[in-house]
Amino acid sequence: MKKLIDTLQAETRKILEANRDRVEAVAKALLKYETLDTNDIDRIMRGDNLTRPTVGDMIENQQPRRGTTIQPDPASDVRPGLGGGPLPAPG
């Protein structure tokens, strides 16, 4: 059993060393994109570049743009700084 394991380990090491550039490309893509699907892996193995947005890009696109101020609706009875709800009405 040990001989079989040692042989397979040596074969695995040779395959990884022969494809080191591809292994490193997959590792870099995982660090950048966090997840990869089969198509992504196939493209990396062919030497193509991935051009999809990163998770950080998608999060940034969901946030309001810097310098953009959201103005309150003047018709609303919600007042900022007072708990975010409508003001109580007398009576």
LOPAKOL-204571 format. One record per atom (N, C-alpha, C): atom name; x, y, z. Coordinates in Angstrom, 3 decimals. Example, Ala and Ser with C-alpha at 12.3 -4.5 7.8 and 13.67 -1.06 7.14 Angstrom:
2
{site = N; px = 13.190; py = -5.690; pz = 7.800}
{site = CA; px = 12.300; py = -4.500; pz = 7.800}
{site = C; px = 13.200; py = -3.300; pz = 7.800}
{site = N; px = 12.850; py = -2.250; pz = 7.080}
{site = CA; px = 13.670; py = -1.060; pz = 7.140}
{site = C; px = 12.900; py = 0.030; pz = 7.870}
END
This chain:
91
{site = N; px = 0.832; py = -1.184; pz = 0.000}
{site = CA; px = 0.000; py = 0.000; pz = 0.000}
{site = C; px = 0.881; py = 1.253; pz = 0.000}
{site = N; px = 1.934; py = 1.228; pz = 0.830}
{site = CA; px = 2.828; py = 2.380; pz = 0.896}
{site = C; px = 3.470; py = 2.663; pz = -0.452}
{site = N; px = 3.876; py = 1.601; pz = -1.150}
{site = CA; px = 4.508; py = 1.779; pz = -2.461}
{site = C; px = 3.544; py = 2.443; pz = -3.442}
{site = N; px = 2.275; py = 2.037; pz = -3.431}
{site = CA; px = 1.259; py = 2.631; pz = -4.294}
{site = C; px = 1.078; py = 4.118; pz = -3.972}
{site = N; px = 0.962; py = 4.426; pz = -2.696}
{site = CA; px = 0.788; py = 5.829; pz = -2.277}
{site = C; px = 1.993; py = 6.661; pz = -2.689}
{site = N; px = 3.194; py = 6.148; pz = -2.470}
{site = CA; px = 4.417; py = 6.869; pz = -2.841}
{site = C; px = 4.491; py = 7.107; pz = -4.348}
{site = N; px = 4.111; py = 6.093; pz = -5.125}
{site = CA; px = 4.116; py = 6.219; pz = -6.580}
{site = C; px = 3.125; py = 7.282; pz = -7.037}
{site = N; px = 1.917; py = 7.240; pz = -6.495}
{site = CA; px = 0.894; py = 8.221; pz = -6.863}
{site = C; px = 1.280; py = 9.630; pz = -6.421}
{site = N; px = 1.922; py = 9.739; pz = -5.261}
{site = CA; px = 2.374; py = 11.045; pz = -4.797}
{site = C; px = 3.438; py = 11.611; pz = -5.743}
{site = N; px = 4.350; py = 10.772; pz = -6.192}
{site = CA; px = 5.392; py = 11.212; pz = -7.122}
{site = C; px = 4.779; py = 11.645; pz = -8.454}
{site = N; px = 3.801; py = 10.896; pz = -8.949}
{site = CA; px = 3.121; py = 11.261; pz = -10.199}
{site = C; px = 2.387; py = 12.591; pz = -10.048}
{site = N; px = 1.720; py = 12.760; pz = -8.931}
{site = CA; px = 0.992; py = 13.996; pz = -8.671}
{site = C; px = 1.941; py = 15.184; pz = -8.641}
{site = N; px = 3.066; py = 15.015; pz = -7.958}
{site = CA; px = 4.066; py = 16.081; pz = -7.882}
{site = C; px = 4.561; py = 16.460; pz = -9.284}
{site = N; px = 4.825; py = 15.463; pz = -10.144}
{site = CA; px = 5.289; py = 15.733; pz = -11.509}
{site = C; px = 4.243; py = 16.510; pz = -12.302}
{site = N; px = 2.989; py = 16.110; pz = -12.174}
{site = CA; px = 1.913; py = 16.791; pz = -12.901}
{site = C; px = 1.795; py = 18.246; pz = -12.438}
{site = N; px = 1.830; py = 18.458; pz = -11.128}
{site = CA; px = 1.733; py = 19.824; pz = -10.599}
{site = C; px = 2.929; py = 20.674; pz = -11.029}
{site = N; px = 4.122; py = 20.110; pz = -10.977}
{site = CA; px = 5.314; py = 20.855; pz = -11.386}
{site = C; px = 5.286; py = 21.182; pz = -12.877}
{site = N; px = 4.800; py = 20.251; pz = -13.690}
{site = CA; px = 4.721; py = 20.478; pz = -15.134}
{site = C; px = 3.687; py = 21.547; pz = -15.484}
{site = N; px = 2.720; py = 21.741; pz = -14.608}
{site = CA; px = 1.638; py = 22.709; pz = -14.861}
{site = C; px = 1.629; py = 23.828; pz = -13.826}
{site = N; px = 2.793; py = 24.136; pz = -13.295}
{site = CA; px = 2.889; py = 25.120; pz = -12.216}
{site = C; px = 2.268; py = 26.459; pz = -12.606}
{site = N; px = 2.497; py = 26.923; pz = -13.831}
{site = CA; px = 1.949; py = 28.210; pz = -14.251}
{site = C; px = 0.418; py = 28.199; pz = -14.215}
{site = N; px = -0.180; py = 27.088; pz = -14.596}
{site = CA; px = -1.643; py = 26.987; pz = -14.571}
{site = C; px = -2.172; py = 26.912; pz = -13.140}
{site = N; px = -1.467; py = 26.168; pz = -12.299}
{site = CA; px = -1.868; py = 26.069; pz = -10.889}
{site = C; px = -1.816; py = 27.453; pz = -10.243}
{site = N; px = -0.734; py = 28.199; pz = -10.530}
{site = CA; px = -0.625; py = 29.551; pz = -9.974}
{site = C; px = -1.690; py = 30.479; pz = -10.544}
{site = N; px = -2.038; py = 30.328; pz = -11.820}
{site = CA; px = -3.088; py = 31.152; pz = -12.430}
{site = C; px = -4.437; py = 30.887; pz = -11.758}
{site = N; px = -4.718; py = 29.623; pz = -11.464}
{site = CA; px = -5.967; py = 29.286; pz = -10.771}
{site = C; px = -5.958; py = 29.887; pz = -9.358}
{site = N; px = -4.827; py = 29.785; pz = -8.673}
{site = CA; px = -4.728; py = 30.338; pz = -7.318}
{site = C; px = -4.942; py = 31.854; pz = -7.329}
{site = N; px = -4.326; py = 32.547; pz = -8.282}
{site = CA; px = -4.501; py = 34.006; pz = -8.381}
{site = C; px = -5.954; py = 34.366; pz = -8.706}
{site = N; px = -6.565; py = 33.594; pz = -9.589}
{site = CA; px = -7.967; py = 33.856; pz = -9.943}
{site = C; px = -8.878; py = 33.634; pz = -8.737}
{site = N; px = -8.585; py = 32.610; pz = -7.940}
{site = CA; px = -9.387; py = 32.372; pz = -6.732}
{site = C; px = -9.237; py = 33.515; pz = -5.734}
{site = N; px = -8.031; py = 34.040; pz = -5.597}
{site = CA; px = -7.829; py = 35.178; pz = -4.700}
{site = C; px = -8.577; py = 36.413; pz = -5.208}
{site = N; px = -8.612; py = 36.585; pz = -6.522}
{site = CA; px = -9.255; py = 37.761; pz = -7.103}
{site = C; px = -10.779; py = 37.639; pz = -7.129}
{site = N; px = -11.291; py = 36.482; pz = -7.551}
{site = CA; px = -12.728; py = 36.314; pz = -7.771}
{site = C; px = -13.441; py = 35.551; pz = -6.668}
{site = N; px = -12.708; py = 34.881; pz = -5.804}
{site = CA; px = -13.225; py = 34.100; pz = -4.682}
{site = C; px = -13.883; py = 32.786; pz = -5.093}
{site = N; px = -14.549; py = 32.738; pz = -6.216}
{site = CA; px = -15.145; py = 31.499; pz = -6.709}
{site = C; px = -14.880; py = 31.385; pz = -8.212}
{site = N; px = -14.770; py = 30.161; pz = -8.679}
{site = CA; px = -14.593; py = 29.895; pz = -10.102}
{site = C; px = -15.524; py = 28.762; pz = -10.501}
{site = N; px = -16.084; py = 28.853; pz = -11.693}
{site = CA; px = -16.891; py = 27.740; pz = -12.177}
{site = C; px = -16.083; py = 26.955; pz = -13.222}
{site = N; px = -16.688; py = 25.947; pz = -13.771}
{site = CA; px = -15.989; py = 25.080; pz = -14.727}
{site = C; px = -15.492; py = 25.856; pz = -15.934}
{site = N; px = -16.318; py = 26.772; pz = -16.438}
{site = CA; px = -15.905; py = 27.565; pz = -17.598}
{site = C; px = -14.694; py = 28.430; pz = -17.275}
{site = N; px = -14.665; py = 29.004; pz = -16.071}
{site = CA; px = -13.517; py = 29.811; pz = -15.658}
{site = C; px = -12.248; py = 28.961; pz = -15.631}
{site = N; px = -12.341; py = 27.774; pz = -15.054}
{site = CA; px = -11.176; py = 26.879; pz = -14.978}
{site = C; px = -10.705; py = 26.510; pz = -16.382}
{site = N; px = -11.654; py = 26.183; pz = -17.262}
{site = CA; px = -11.290; py = 25.835; pz = -18.642}
{site = C; px = -10.560; py = 26.991; pz = -19.325}
{site = N; px = -11.043; py = 28.211; pz = -19.135}
{site = CA; px = -10.402; py = 29.379; pz = -19.750}
{site = C; px = -8.993; py = 29.581; pz = -19.200}
{site = N; px = -8.825; py = 29.422; pz = -17.905}
{site = CA; px = -7.502; py = 29.571; pz = -17.297}
{site = C; px = -6.556; py = 28.506; pz = -17.843}
{site = N; px = -7.030; py = 27.274; pz = -17.959}
{site = CA; px = -6.192; py = 26.187; pz = -18.456}
{site = C; px = -5.775; py = 26.400; pz = -19.909}
{site = N; px = -6.611; py = 27.087; pz = -20.689}
{site = CA; px = -6.259; py = 27.414; pz = -22.075}
{site = C; px = -5.313; py = 28.612; pz = -22.141}
{site = N; px = -5.144; py = 29.315; pz = -21.018}
{site = CA; px = -4.282; py = 30.497; pz = -21.000}
{site = C; px = -5.039; py = 31.787; pz = -21.237}
{site = N; px = -6.381; py = 31.728; pz = -21.279}
{site = CA; px = -7.185; py = 32.934; pz = -21.468}
{site = C; px = -7.265; py = 33.725; pz = -20.160}
{site = N; px = -7.605; py = 35.000; pz = -20.280}
{site = CA; px = -7.817; py = 35.843; pz = -19.105}
{site = C; px = -9.296; py = 35.897; pz = -18.767}
{site = N; px = -9.586; py = 35.974; pz = -17.483}
{site = CA; px = -10.966; py = 36.159; pz = -17.049}
{site = C; px = -11.249; py = 37.649; pz = -17.018}
{site = N; px = -12.416; py = 38.040; pz = -17.506}
{site = CA; px = -12.741; py = 39.460; pz = -17.579}
{site = C; px = -14.023; py = 39.792; pz = -16.831}
{site = N; px = -14.494; py = 38.889; pz = -16.014}
{site = CA; px = -15.734; py = 39.162; pz = -15.288}
{site = C; px = -15.432; py = 40.059; pz = -14.087}
{site = N; px = -16.460; py = 40.747; pz = -13.553}
{site = CA; px = -16.216; py = 41.620; pz = -12.403}
{site = C; px = -15.899; py = 40.814; pz = -11.147}
{site = N; px = -15.100; py = 41.402; pz = -10.288}
{site = CA; px = -14.781; py = 40.765; pz = -9.013}
{site = C; px = -15.917; py = 41.015; pz = -8.031}
{site = N; px = -15.907; py = 40.312; pz = -6.918}
{site = CA; px = -16.905; py = 40.537; pz = -5.867}
{site = C; px = -16.811; py = 41.985; pz = -5.382}
{site = N; px = -15.597; py = 42.482; pz = -5.234}
{site = CA; px = -15.406; py = 43.880; pz = -4.814}
{site = C; px = -16.014; py = 44.859; pz = -5.798}
{site = N; px = -15.867; py = 44.586; pz = -7.107}
{site = CA; px = -16.475; py = 45.451; pz = -8.133}
{site = C; px = -17.993; py = 45.467; pz = -7.996}
{site = N; px = -18.581; py = 44.287; pz = -7.783}
{site = CA; px = -20.037; py = 44.201; pz = -7.674}
{site = C; px = -20.541; py = 44.930; pz = -6.425}
{site = N; px = -19.817; py = 44.796; pz = -5.326}
{site = CA; px = -20.211; py = 45.490; pz = -4.094}
{site = C; px = -20.102; py = 46.999; pz = -4.292}
{site = N; px = -19.011; py = 47.429; pz = -4.917}
{site = CA; px = -18.813; py = 48.861; pz = -5.153}
{site = C; px = -19.919; py = 49.434; pz = -6.031}
{site = N; px = -20.368; py = 48.676; pz = -7.023}
{site = CA; px = -21.437; py = 49.144; pz = -7.911}
{site = C; px = -22.781; py = 49.239; pz = -7.200}
{site = N; px = -22.951; py = 48.513; pz = -6.108}
{site = CA; px = -24.206; py = 48.551; pz = -5.365}
{site = C; px = -24.266; py = 49.722; pz = -4.389}
{site = N; px = -23.123; py = 50.294; pz = -4.038}
{site = CA; px = -23.080; py = 51.386; pz = -3.081}
{site = C; px = -23.309; py = 52.707; pz = -3.802}
{site = N; px = -23.911; py = 53.683; pz = -3.091}
{site = CA; px = -24.086; py = 54.995; pz = -3.709}
{site = C; px = -22.727; py = 55.599; pz = -4.072}
{site = N; px = -22.700; py = 56.362; pz = -5.112}
{site = CA; px = -21.468; py = 57.010; pz = -5.555}
{site = C; px = -21.005; py = 58.013; pz = -4.512}
{site = N; px = -19.701; py = 58.091; pz = -4.335}
{site = CA; px = -19.147; py = 59.072; pz = -3.414}
{site = C; px = -19.456; py = 60.461; pz = -3.920}
{site = N; px = -19.775; py = 61.335; pz = -2.997}
{site = CA; px = -20.088; py = 62.703; pz = -3.368}
{site = C; px = -21.549; py = 62.897; pz = -3.723}
{site = N; px = -22.297; py = 61.820; pz = -3.813}
{site = CA; px = -23.717; py = 61.914; pz = -4.109}
{site = C; px = -24.473; py = 62.064; pz = -2.796}
{site = N; px = -25.253; py = 63.098; pz = -2.709}
{site = CA; px = -26.054; py = 63.324; pz = -1.516}
{site = C; px = -27.499; py = 63.010; pz = -1.839}
{site = N; px = -28.104; py = 62.208; pz = -1.021}
{site = CA; px = -29.517; py = 61.880; pz = -1.192}
{site = C; px = -30.320; py = 62.914; pz = -0.417}
{site = N; px = -31.148; py = 63.641; pz = -1.116}
{site = CA; px = -31.970; py = 64.678; pz = -0.495}
{site = C; px = -33.288; py = 64.079; pz = -0.025}
{site = N; px = -33.750; py = 64.482; pz = 1.178}
{site = CA; px = -35.032; py = 63.968; pz = 1.653}
{site = C; px = -36.177; py = 64.507; pz = 0.808}
{site = N; px = -37.230; py = 63.736; pz = 0.749}
{site = CA; px = -38.447; py = 64.145; pz = 0.043}
{site = C; px = -39.127; py = 65.220; pz = 0.874}
{site = N; px = -39.298; py = 66.439; pz = 0.336}
{site = CA; px = -39.904; py = 67.509; pz = 1.134}
{site = C; px = -41.355; py = 67.213; pz = 1.527}
{site = N; px = -42.025; py = 66.343; pz = 0.797}
{site = CA; px = -43.417; py = 66.029; pz = 1.127}
{site = C; px = -43.515; py = 65.015; pz = 2.257}
{site = N; px = -42.409; py = 64.402; pz = 2.631}
{site = CA; px = -42.415; py = 63.374; pz = 3.666}
{site = C; px = -42.437; py = 64.011; pz = 5.044}
{site = N; px = -43.120; py = 63.344; pz = 5.980}
{site = CA; px = -43.105; py = 63.847; pz = 7.351}
{site = C; px = -42.034; py = 63.157; pz = 8.184}
{site = N; px = -41.137; py = 62.436; pz = 7.538}
{site = CA; px = -40.024; py = 61.791; pz = 8.226}
{site = C; px = -38.910; py = 62.810; pz = 8.374}
{site = N; px = -38.412; py = 62.980; pz = 9.580}
{site = CA; px = -37.361; py = 63.954; pz = 9.858}
{site = C; px = -36.073; py = 63.228; pz = 10.206}
{site = N; px = -34.984; py = 63.512; pz = 9.485}
{site = CA; px = -33.722; py = 62.865; pz = 9.790}
{site = C; px = -33.237; py = 63.247; pz = 11.183}
{site = N; px = -32.596; py = 62.312; pz = 11.853}
{site = CA; px = -32.029; py = 62.578; pz = 13.168}
{site = C; px = -33.003; py = 62.382; pz = 14.305}
{site = N; px = -34.231; py = 62.064; pz = 14.014}
{site = CA; px = -35.241; py = 61.874; pz = 15.060}
{site = C; px = -35.765; py = 60.449; pz = 15.057}
{site = N; px = -34.911; py = 59.500; pz = 14.814}
{site = CA; px = -35.326; py = 58.105; pz = 14.859}
{site = C; px = -35.796; py = 57.587; pz = 13.519}
{site = N; px = -35.890; py = 58.425; pz = 12.515}
{site = CA; px = -36.221; py = 57.968; pz = 11.178}
{site = C; px = -37.706; py = 57.738; pz = 10.946}
{site = N; px = -38.554; py = 57.946; pz = 11.912}
{site = CA; px = -39.980; py = 57.738; pz = 11.727}
{site = C; px = -40.718; py = 59.061; pz = 11.636}
{site = N; px = -42.035; py = 59.029; pz = 11.431}
{site = CA; px = -42.804; py = 60.270; pz = 11.369}
{site = C; px = -42.875; py = 60.929; pz = 12.751}
{site = N; px = -43.020; py = 62.228; pz = 12.742}
{site = CA; px = -43.180; py = 62.959; pz = 13.999}
{site = C; px = -44.539; py = 62.630; pz = 14.586}
{site = N; px = -44.627; py = 62.552; pz = 15.917}
{site = CA; px = -45.934; py = 62.290; pz = 16.520}
{site = C; px = -46.863; py = 63.474; pz = 16.321}
{site = N; px = -48.113; py = 63.169; pz = 16.084}
{site = CA; px = -49.119; py = 64.224; pz = 15.918}
{site = C; px = -49.832; py = 64.445; pz = 17.246}
{site = N; px = -50.142; py = 65.689; pz = 17.575}
{site = CA; px = -50.865; py = 65.944; pz = 18.827}
{site = C; px = -52.263; py = 65.316; pz = 18.785}
{site = N; px = -52.684; py = 64.910; pz = 19.974}
{site = CA; px = -54.067; py = 64.517; pz = 20.120}
{site = C; px = -54.340; py = 63.123; pz = 20.071}
END
